[in-house]
Amino acid sequence: MNNKKIKRIVIVGGGTSGWMTAAGLISLLPKGKDAYDITLIESDQIGTVGVGEATIPPLRAFNNEIGINESEFMKKTGATFKLGIEFHNWKSKGEYYFHPFGQYGRRIDGVPFHQYWMRAKQNGNTTKLGEYSLCEVMAREKKFLPCNTDPKSVLSTTGYSYHMDAGLYAKFLREFSEKKGVVRVEGKVMDVKLRETDGYIESLQLESSKVIEGDLFIDCSGFRGLLIEEALKTGYEDWSHYLPCDSALAVPSESVGSTRPYTMSTAHAAGWQWRIPLQHRTGNGHVYCSKFMSQDEASSILLANVEGKPLGDPRPLQFTTGRRKKFWNKNCVAIGLAAGFMEPLESTSIHLVQESIAQLINLLPGEEFNQAEIDQFNNMAARDYELIRDFLILHYHVNEREEDFWKQCRKMEIPPSLRQRIDLYKNCGRLFIEGENLFRLDSWLAVLHGQGIMSDSYDPMTEGKDQTQVAKFLDNIHGSFIKATDAMPTHDQYIARHCKANF
Ligand SMILES: Cc1cc2nc3c(=O)[nH]c(=O)nc-3n(C[C@H](O)[C@H](O)[C@H](O)COP(=O)(O)OP(=O)(O)OC[C@H]3O[C@@H](n4cnc5c(N)ncnc54)[C@H](O)[C@@H]3O)c2cc1C
């Protein structure tokens, strides 16, 4: 397209979302005479939020699509592999479950695996669901091999993602983007000038008095939402009635022992704690609800449950769970914390950044902004946020813990869509996942089952196989997973061979 009016893209913010956006756009938008001018403004003085270390499998596709080599990425960000999340004490104290990134078993005659397992269980089988997830079996043994797409290989039933140092990832993406032509401007934005005729953003004025003009502005300025909220007054939808945690404390610690290929999430009296293993340190944090716990208490609990020596004092962060009423308003698109926030229980924030970049590219305006395209972007982003929100609420709402915080979570109203999913599962273990849902059947199953929801019966379609056939089928799957795992390198060995960081 020649003569295009929308050519100058200005990104405000150089955290994970700013640099992911810059890297995504410079790599995937047209080049040559149709290339876009992409400028990123960031302020070292303000800094970034500095957390965000656990990710989910789609990040592999993002890195791949923009041409990032996995081994180089892992070396530069001190990354480790992640096969899923181990949840401790969520249903009740002393209990745990694993949310794997892969699938459970295999379907037979189109019927999901767990239906056969539930039938076997009702007939006296005592095996655990997790024994039929290769990711979980590997995680227990701290083994690792990447998944593949060969349906004959057991590894095709697995999936993986990364734990990474978010600061190093932003630095890595900065180098990558600058080499490809993104112009970085260091400076603090002090004023946002709106066009008198229609209220669109015209330019940004920096502390140095420099003025930066643009056509499309991307707000990656973090929680404050410098453009989308402070300048455009877009409004925020508060979801703290569903997800009441509003505070976090984060502290890194020295690594201890061999590296787990999974995130740990441990529930406490009024929230939960993450433990994220990197190659060079462990990331820890305590997410909690300030109505039920003071910062001092939250800090003591965090430090009492850190494995290695803490590398500093816990750093406090406050947040309001929810989302902007519009993600795209006039000529401004909010991405990252500027767009909204949900706690990192399922490591979804960076994924939402990636999803916004993809949809922005799909709906990139040509010569002028089109309201139907803006609405489409907003509807898709709202749907993404709501699906994740429902999944997170499930972890809190279904519990058997005794503390007041957990009792309140049990009593709270939940979205009708989630209520319907729980009721459906309770009856016959059935799960239907809409096309665009980030969390597939196995993820919902892991958490529904892990949080203690038992279904009353199983799918009658499993009756097509007799009990002996089902028992043999289960044995074969578990046996093949044990055999495959025995032959794998440990997670640490795999990293040492393929992607060891040298810092
Ligand atoms: C406690 C906690 C734990 C988290 N854990 C995870 C996790 O495990 N996994 C996950 O996916 N996500 C996680 N997240 C979310 C994740 O941290 C963010 O999604 C990610 O870091 C992106 O942040 P950001 O770039 O939008 O904002 P920020 O990192 O806050 O960056 C904002 C940028 O804007 C710049 N800026 C602001 N104002 C101005 C100005 N006036 N002029 C110029 N520049 C300005 C700043 O300098 C900075 O560069 C977590 C978040 C929190 C709060």
The ligand as a Gaussian input file, in Angstrom:
#p B3LYP/6-31G(d) Opt

LIG

0 1
 C        3.334000      -9.821000      40.879000
 C        3.336000     -10.069000      39.409000
 C        3.790000     -11.297000      38.916000
 C        3.755000     -11.556000      37.540000
 N        4.146000     -12.782000      37.063000
 C        3.957000     -13.076000      35.756000
 C        4.269000     -14.358000      35.239000
 O        4.782000     -15.235000      35.936000
 N        4.003000     -14.595000      33.936000
 C        3.455000     -13.646000      33.119000
 O        3.180000     -13.936000      31.951000
 N        3.228000     -12.405000      33.574000
 C        3.445000     -12.107000      34.856000
 N        3.181000     -10.848000      35.316000
 C        2.809000      -9.810000      34.370000
 C        4.060000      -9.300000      33.679000
 O        4.978000      -8.823000      34.619000
 C        3.729000      -8.215000      32.709000
 O        2.699000      -8.639000      31.864000
 C        4.899000      -7.883000      31.844000
 O        6.040000      -7.643000      32.607000
 C        4.620000      -6.685000      30.988000
 O        4.683000      -5.490000      31.735000
 P        4.587000      -4.158000      30.891000
 O        5.695000      -4.146000      29.922000
 O        3.220000      -4.018000      30.373000
 O        4.788000      -3.023000      32.010000
 P        6.110000      -2.534000      32.764000
 O        7.084000      -3.619000      32.977000
 O        5.614000      -1.800000      33.974000
 O        6.777000      -1.503000      31.774000
 C        6.294000      -0.190000      31.633000
 C        7.252000       0.614000      30.773000
 O        6.700000       1.895000      30.547000
 C        7.681000       2.867000      30.763000
 N        7.029000       4.117000      31.151000
 C        6.055000       4.320000      32.060000
 N        5.735000       5.633000      32.133000
 C        6.522000       6.255000      31.234000
 C        6.697000       7.610000      30.863000
 N        6.002000       8.608000      31.412000
 N        7.613000       7.899000      29.899000
 C        8.356000       6.919000      29.321000
 N        8.242000       5.640000      29.656000
 C        7.344000       5.303000      30.608000
 C        8.561000       2.289000      31.866000
 O        9.821000       2.897000      31.887000
 C        8.622000       0.839000      31.398000
 O        9.632000       0.698000      30.427000
 C        3.266000     -10.558000      36.670000
 C        2.878000      -9.313000      37.160000
 C        2.907000      -9.062000      38.515000
 C        2.475000      -7.716000      39.030000

